């Protein structure tokens, strides 16, 4: 199989591959998160109710992004394994199947979310801000394809080690949205709907750039043409075997956010939801090093697994945790020290000024959550890379939807600790669950190495 520099990099030293893949991924994710925060900043100028409305829609939006990331992870895993096995023909075919699946899923998801939007928002407790939430949600979910396709196409680019093409369109999206947000919200006087239109337009640019590379410029390692396509339902299945569980992981995380919003609504009302919405977005930025390194590990793990180099698989898992943990400690300290200054950006208007100390206190507590993420994220992504998406999903579901919620409910309601108890419960459940996840990937890799030594 003819190799280019990207393929040589991704099939070589796992540490070097992770370093080269992770940094651009983290940078692009940072821009996306900053983009989301800027949405919140501009909308915060409209008052606490519009900001809370974004908080209710955000879990559904993250489900959308999660489906894209999940299917992208499935395509990444399958293509990487073919590249590791030096089967270029099948890698091309898998990339085309990944593209077709992305288009089909985009259409289906848009129809489902639009149909269920209003009842879902009501169930989530958004009645007090329903009109704002509907304004934002209808625009976003009418153009679901624009949010879904970039991470799906990006999974194929990452599989071939072309991290530039996987991340540059995301950077274009973020920068474009940052520039046009105030125009649509205030200059055109569209309010909350303006924030949604800015997001949609920016994402459409991203889709256009990727389609240009694949079908017009045609200089990618993976080739998207009829000659390389042979319909194989087994490939769709292989992508979905990882993609569905990976998507469901985001569904679990979004469902967790919905339940936490409901808990906070019960103990403190919409103000607590607004605080959680703003503060959690900052905490999510702190998770980016771990998530970026974990995302890079999918490709590296898939190649190592496909070539049966299981020691490289172990190096991938351990090195990913090490690098992500060091970065996470630094970020955690910075968020704790500068919490008050960061909180001001969400409370610059007279109507939201009272949120500043609440957001700062939230960040100083929940920044500790960042320290657990390297263990769970790296383990889950390595499982996805080797095609074991179901295991990753089960571990994530147990961590987030069992441990986190149980501890949050017990401390928040049973022990009557309110908001503080809910946050402490999330920390305790997340920490225990993440360590369990990492122990599982170590045991799995150990089993693979022993099996190879025994000739199985």
N, C-alpha and C positions, 0 to 999 in steps of 0.2 A: 504494500500500500504506500503510495507516494505521500510523504509527510511535508508539511510546512512548519514554520517556526512555532506556531501555536500548538500543533500536534506534538512536536518534539518536547515542548515545555510540559504539556499536561501528562505525557506518558513517562516523564523523567522523575526527578527527585520530588517526592510529595510535598516536602517543606517549601521548596522553591515555587512549586505550582500553586500552593495555597497562598503564599505571599503575593504572587503576581496577580492571581485571580481576586483575592479578597479586597485589596485596597481600592480598586475601581468600583467594586460592588458596594463597599461601604460608602464611598463618596457619592455614588448615585442614589443610594438609599437615604443618605443624609439630606441630599437635595429634595428628595420626595417628601421626607418627614418635615423639613423646613418649609416646604411648600404647603403641607397640611397645616402646620402651625400658623403660617402667614394667613391662610384662609380663616383660621380661628381669630387671629389678631384683627383682621379687617372686619370680620363679622362681630367681634366683641364691641366695636365702635357703634353697632346698632343697638346694643343693650344685652342684658343677661338672658332674656328669653330667646332671641335668635341664636346665641351661643349655646344654650341648652339644647335647642332644636338640632344643631349640628351634632351634639353629643348623642342624641337618640338615633340619628341617621348613620352616624359613624360605624356602629357595629355591622349594619347591613352593607355599607360601602366596603368594609373590610372583608366581609364574606365574598363580595365580588372580586376584590384583589386577591383574596385567598384562593379562590377557584383558579384564577389565572396563574398564580404562583404554583399551585398544586399540579395543574396540568403541565406547566413548564418544567416542574421537577420530575414529572413522569417521563416527559420527552428527553430531558437531560440525562436521566438515569439510563434509559434504553439506548440512546445514541452513544453515550460514554462507554457502555459495556461493549457495543459493537466496535467502537474505535479501539478500545483496549484489546479486543480479540483480533484487530487488524482486518475487519470486514467492512471495507469502505462502501461496497454496494448496498449492504443492509443498513449502514448508517445513513446513507442518502435516502433510502426508502423510508426509514423511521422518521427522518426529518419532515418528509412530505406528509406522512400520516399525522405527525404532530400538528402541522399547519391545518390540514383538513379538519381534524378534531377540534382545533381552536375555533374555527369559523362556526361549526355546528353548535358547539357549546355556547358561544357568544349569543347566538340567536335565541336559543332555548332559555338561557338565564335571564336575558332581558325581559322576555315575555312573563316569566314566573315572578320576578321581583316587582314588575309594574303592577301585576294583578294582585299581589299580596301586600303591597306597600302600606296602604291605609290600615288594614286590620292588624298588621304587624306592629305598626307604630302605636296603635291603641293598646295592644297587649303589652307593649314595652312601657306603658305609662306616660306617653307623650301627649295626652289629650290637651294639657294646658298650653302647649306650643305646637299643636298639630298643623295649623295653617303654615307656619314657617317650615316645619319639617317636610310637609308635602311639596312646598315650593322648591325646596332644594332637591328632594329625592326624585321627583318626577323627571327633572332634567337629567340628573345623573344616570338613572337606570334606563332612560330612553336610549342612551348611547353607551350601553354596557360594553359593546365590542371595543370601544376605544380604550377602556380600562383593562379588558381581559387579554387582548391580543399581544400587547408588548411583553408582558412577562412570559407568555407561552412561546413566542418567537425567541425571546431572550434565552429561554432554557436551551434551545438548539444551538444558539451562538456560544453559550458557556460550555456546552458539551464539546465543541471543537476548539475550546480554549480562546475563542475570539471575544475576550471580555470587553474590548472597546465597543464592538457593535452591540453587545448585550446591554451596555450601560449608557452609552452616549445618548440614545433617544430618551431615556429616562431623565437625563440631565436637561435635555432640550425641553421636555415637558414641564419640569419644575421651574426652570427659568422663565419660560413663556407664561406660565400661570402666575408667577410672582409679579410679572410686569403688567398683566392685563386685569388682575383681580380688582384693584381700586377703580379701574375704568368702568368695569361692568357693575360693580357694587354701588359706587357713588356717582361717577360722572354720568352714566346712563340711568342711574337711579333705579336699578333692578333689585337692590337689596340682597337678600339671601339667595334668590334665584340667580343673581349675577355671579355670585361665587361659584355656583354650579356650572354656569355657562363657561366661565373662564377655565374651569377644570376640564370640561369636555373638549373644548377647542384645543387646549394644550395637548391633551392625550391623542387627539386625531393627528396632530403634527407628528407625534412619535410613531404612530402606525404607518403613516406615509413614508417616513424615512426608512423603516425596516423593509417595507414592501419594495422600495426602490433598490435596496441592496440585493434582495433575493431574486427579483424578477426582471430588473432592468439593467443594473450594473453587472450582476451575476459573477462577482469575484469572490464569493464565499467558498470555503472548503467543502461544505455540504452543498449539493446541487439540487435545485428545485425545478425539475423539468419532467416531461412525460416519459422520457427514456429511462429515468431512474425510479419510476413509480410502478409498483406491482401491488394491487390491492391485497392486503393481508389482514384479516380481522384479528389475527393473533397479535399483530403489532398494536392495534387499537387497545386490545385487552391488556397488553404489557404496559402501555402508557398509563392506562386507567388503574391498573393494579397498584401503581405508586401514586398516580395523580389524584384518584378519588380519596384515598386516606389522607394524603397531604392537604387536599382541599378541605376535607372534613376537620383537619386539625385547626385550620383557620376558622371554620364554622364553630368549633368548640370554643376557641378564643373569643369569637364575637358573641357567642351565646353567654360566655362568662361575663363579658362586658355588659350585656343586656341585663343579666341577673344582678350584677353589682349595681348597675344604674337603678334597678328596681329596689334593691335593698337600701340604697342611699336615699331614694325618693321616700321610702317608708320612714326612715329615721330622721331625715332633715329637709326633704323637699327638693325642688329644682335647683336651688343654689348649690347643694352638695353635688348634684350631677354636673353643673357648670364647672365647679372646682375640679372634679374628677376628670372631666373632658379635657380641660386645659392642662392640668398637671400631668395626666397620664401621657399626653402627647410628648411632653418633655422627657419623661421617663423612657418612653419608646425610643427617643433619640439615643439615650444612653445604652440601649440594648443593641444598637446597630453594629458595633464591632463584633459581638458574638454572632449575630444573625448573618452578617456579611461573611465571616469566616466559615460559618456553618454552610452557607449557600455555596461557597467555593468548594467545600469538602464533598458536595454531591458529585461534582464532575471528577474530582481526584479519586474518590472512593469507587465510583463506577468503573473508571479505567483500571484501577488496581484489581478490582473484583473480576472484570472481564479478562484480564491477563493472568489471573490466579496468583497474583503477587500479594499474598495475605499479610506478610510482614509490612508491606507498604500501607496496607489498610490500617494496621495498628498504628503506624507512624502518623497517618492522616488523622485518626481520631484523637490521639494524645497531643499532637502538635496543635490541632485546632483548639482544643480546650486551653492549652497553655497560653497561646497568643491572645485568645479572646479574654481570658481571665485577667491577664496583665492590663489590657486596655480597659476592661470593665472596672477594675479597681480605681484607675485614674479618673475615669468618667464619674464614678460614684462620688469620689471626694470633691470633684469640681461642682457637681450639682448640689451637694450638701452645703458647700461654702457660699456659693453664689445664688442660692434659692431665692432670696429676697429680691435681688436685682432682676432675675429671670421672671419672677412673678409679675413684675410691673408691666411687662409687655402685653399681658392679658387684662390689664386693669387701668388702661390709660384714659378711658372715658369716665365722665362723672357717674354714669349709670352702672359701671362695673368696678369702680375704685375699691369698694368694700371686699372684693374677692382677693385682693393681693395677699394679705397675711394668711388667708386660708389656703391659697395655692402654694405659698412658700412652705407652710407646715406640711402639706401633703407631700411635696417633693422631698423634704428632709426625711420623711419616714420611708417613702416608697422607692427612693434611690437605692436602698439596700436590695431590692428585688433584682437589680441589674447583676449583682454578684452571682446569682444562681443560674442565669441564662446560659453562660458558656457550656455548662455540663449538659443541660437538656437539649439545647439547640444543636450542638455538635453531634451528640449521640443520635438524635432524630434524623438529622440530615445524612449521616453516614448510613443509617438503616435505609433511607430512601435511595441513596446512591447504589446500594447493592441490590435494589429491587424489593426490599422488605418494607414497603410502605405501610402495610397493615400493622406491623409491630410498632412502628413509629407512632401511628395514630392511637393505638391502644395505650401506649405509655403517656402520650400527651393528654388523652381523655382522662386517664386516671389521675394525672397530676393536676390538671386545671379544673376539671368538672367534678372531681370527687374530693381530692385533698383540699384544694384551694377553697371551694365553696363550703365544704363542711367546716373547716376551721374559721372561715369568715362568718358563717352563720352562728356558730357556737360562741365565738368571742363577741360578735356584734349584737346578737339578740339574746342568747341564753344567759350570757354573763353581763348583758346590758351595758356594753362598752361603746355602743353607737358606731359612729364613723371610724373612730380610732381602732375599735375592735375589728371592724371589717378589714381595714388595711393591715393590721397585724396578722389576721388570719390568712390573708393572701400571701404575706411574706412566709409564714410558717409552712403552709401547704406547698407553695412553689419551691421552697428550699428542699424539703424532703423528697418531693416528686422528681426534681432535677437530678439529685444524687442517685436515685433509683434508676433513672434512665441511663446515666453514664455507666453504672455497674452492669447493666444489661448489654451494652455494646461491647464492653470489655470481655464479658463472658462469651458473646457470640463470636468475636474475632478469635478468641482462644480456641473455641471449638473448630473453627475453620482451619486454623494452623495445625491443630492435632490431626484433623481429618486428612489434610494434605500429606502430613508426615507418615500417616498410616496407609497412604495410597488410595484413599476414598475420594 
